[in-house]
């Protein structure tokens, strides 16, 4: 960075649909779509060849089930008197750390986590939806330490 530039990093808030829309979507679409995608992702993970696609699907589960928006960072830099604005996703943890975590913990712990979330959704008659939403939103972090 040069003397004339400054940089500010700001995490932008969620810009997705409101809570009511997310709940209605979850009830009518996300519930069955999430179940299909979860089973498909785990079948792909077991095949080893399908591992990347399975992990990609599990990382997208919050968006598919609850319309959770992807969190981004905004970087504002002033270079030679000009303001440069750039929006990027959150930086990931190191690949080796994420791979080791997935092999030792992520694959089995995320399965237990998803089963508990599904049980909470089904057995609480809707009262556990806020906690279930949070649990489904955490699946990428639980599985591969993905940052959302």
C-alpha positions as CSV (number, residue, x, y, z in Angstrom):
1,X,0.0,0.0,0.0
2,X,1.3,3.5,-0.8
3,X,1.4,6.5,1.5
4,X,-1.7,8.0,-0.2
5,X,-4.0,5.0,0.4
6,X,-6.0,3.9,3.4
7,X,-8.2,0.9,3.7
8,X,-11.3,0.1,5.7
9,X,-12.9,-3.3,5.9
10,X,-16.6,-3.5,6.8
11,X,-18.7,-6.6,7.0
12,X,-21.9,-5.9,5.3
13,X,-25.2,-6.9,7.0
14,X,-27.5,-9.6,5.6
15,X,-29.5,-8.2,2.6
16,X,-31.8,-11.1,2.2
17,X,-35.6,-11.4,2.5
18,X,-37.3,-10.9,5.8
19,X,-38.0,-13.5,8.5
20,X,-41.6,-14.1,7.4
21,X,-40.6,-14.8,3.8
22,X,-37.8,-17.1,4.9
23,X,-40.2,-19.0,7.2
24,X,-42.8,-19.4,4.5
25,X,-40.1,-20.5,2.0
26,X,-38.8,-23.0,4.5
27,X,-42.2,-24.5,5.1
28,X,-43.3,-24.8,1.5
29,X,-40.0,-25.3,-0.4
30,X,-36.9,-25.4,1.8
31,X,-38.0,-28.3,4.0
32,X,-38.4,-30.9,1.2
33,X,-35.6,-29.4,-1.0
34,X,-33.2,-29.4,1.9
35,X,-34.0,-33.0,2.7
36,X,-33.3,-34.0,-0.9
37,X,-30.1,-32.0,-1.1
38,X,-28.9,-33.3,2.2
39,X,-29.3,-36.9,1.2
40,X,-27.8,-36.3,-2.2
41,X,-24.8,-34.5,-0.7
42,X,-24.1,-37.3,1.7
43,X,-24.3,-39.9,-1.1
44,X,-21.8,-37.8,-3.1
45,X,-19.5,-37.5,-0.1
46,X,-19.4,-41.2,0.4
47,X,-18.4,-41.8,-3.2
48,X,-15.1,-39.8,-2.7
49,X,-15.3,-38.8,-6.4
50,X,-18.4,-36.8,-5.6
51,X,-16.8,-35.3,-2.5
52,X,-16.3,-31.8,-3.9
53,X,-19.8,-31.6,-5.2
54,X,-21.2,-33.0,-2.0
55,X,-19.3,-30.4,0.1
56,X,-20.4,-27.6,-2.3
57,X,-24.0,-28.7,-1.8
58,X,-23.7,-28.8,2.0
59,X,-22.1,-25.4,2.0
60,X,-25.1,-24.0,0.0
61,X,-27.6,-25.7,2.4
62,X,-28.5,-22.5,4.3
63,X,-29.3,-20.7,1.0
64,X,-31.3,-23.6,-0.3
65,X,-33.3,-24.2,2.8
66,X,-33.8,-20.8,4.4
67,X,-32.8,-18.2,1.7
68,X,-29.9,-17.1,4.0
69,X,-27.9,-14.4,2.1
70,X,-24.1,-14.9,1.7
71,X,-22.2,-12.5,4.0
72,X,-19.6,-10.3,2.2
73,X,-16.9,-7.8,3.1
74,X,-16.8,-4.4,1.7
75,X,-13.3,-2.9,1.2
76,X,-13.0,0.8,0.7
77,X,-9.6,2.0,-0.4
78,X,-8.5,5.6,-1.3
79,X,-5.8,5.5,-3.9
80,X,-4.4,8.8,-5.2
81,X,-7.5,10.6,-4.1
82,X,-9.9,8.1,-5.8
83,X,-12.2,5.9,-3.8
84,X,-12.1,2.2,-4.8
85,X,-15.0,0.0,-3.5
86,X,-14.7,-3.8,-3.7
87,X,-17.1,-6.4,-2.2
88,X,-15.7,-9.9,-1.6
89,X,-16.7,-13.0,0.3
90,X,-15.2,-13.6,3.7
91,X,-11.7,-15.1,3.5
92,X,-11.6,-18.8,4.1
93,X,-9.5,-20.6,6.7
94,X,-6.4,-22.4,5.3
95,X,-7.2,-25.3,3.1
96,X,-5.1,-27.8,5.0
97,X,-6.8,-26.9,8.3
98,X,-10.3,-27.3,6.7
99,X,-9.4,-30.6,5.1
100,X,-8.0,-32.0,8.3
101,X,-11.0,-30.8,10.3
102,X,-13.4,-32.4,7.7
103,X,-11.6,-35.8,7.8
104,X,-11.3,-35.9,11.6
105,X,-14.5,-34.2,12.8
106,X,-16.6,-32.4,10.1
107,X,-18.1,-35.4,8.2
108,X,-19.6,-37.2,11.3
109,X,-20.3,-34.2,13.4
110,X,-22.3,-32.5,10.6
111,X,-24.4,-35.6,10.1
112,X,-25.3,-35.6,13.8
113,X,-25.9,-31.8,13.6
114,X,-28.3,-32.2,10.6
115,X,-30.2,-35.1,12.2
116,X,-30.7,-33.0,15.4
117,X,-31.8,-30.0,13.3
118,X,-34.3,-32.2,11.4
119,X,-35.6,-33.7,14.6
120,X,-36.0,-30.3,16.1
121,X,-37.9,-29.1,13.1
122,X,-40.3,-32.1,13.1
123,X,-40.8,-32.7,16.8
124,X,-41.2,-29.2,18.0
125,X,-44.3,-28.4,15.9
126,X,-42.7,-25.2,14.6
127,X,-41.7,-23.9,18.0
128,X,-38.1,-24.9,17.4
129,X,-37.8,-23.2,14.0
130,X,-35.6,-20.3,15.1
131,X,-33.1,-22.8,16.6
132,X,-33.4,-25.1,13.6
133,X,-32.8,-22.1,11.2
134,X,-29.7,-21.3,13.1
135,X,-28.5,-24.9,13.0
136,X,-29.1,-25.2,9.2
137,X,-27.3,-21.9,8.8
138,X,-24.2,-23.3,10.7
139,X,-23.9,-26.5,8.5
140,X,-21.0,-25.1,6.3
141,X,-19.0,-24.1,9.4
142,X,-19.8,-27.4,11.1
143,X,-18.8,-29.5,8.1
144,X,-15.7,-27.7,6.7
145,X,-15.1,-24.6,8.8
146,X,-16.5,-22.5,5.9
147,X,-17.0,-18.9,6.7
148,X,-20.4,-17.3,5.9
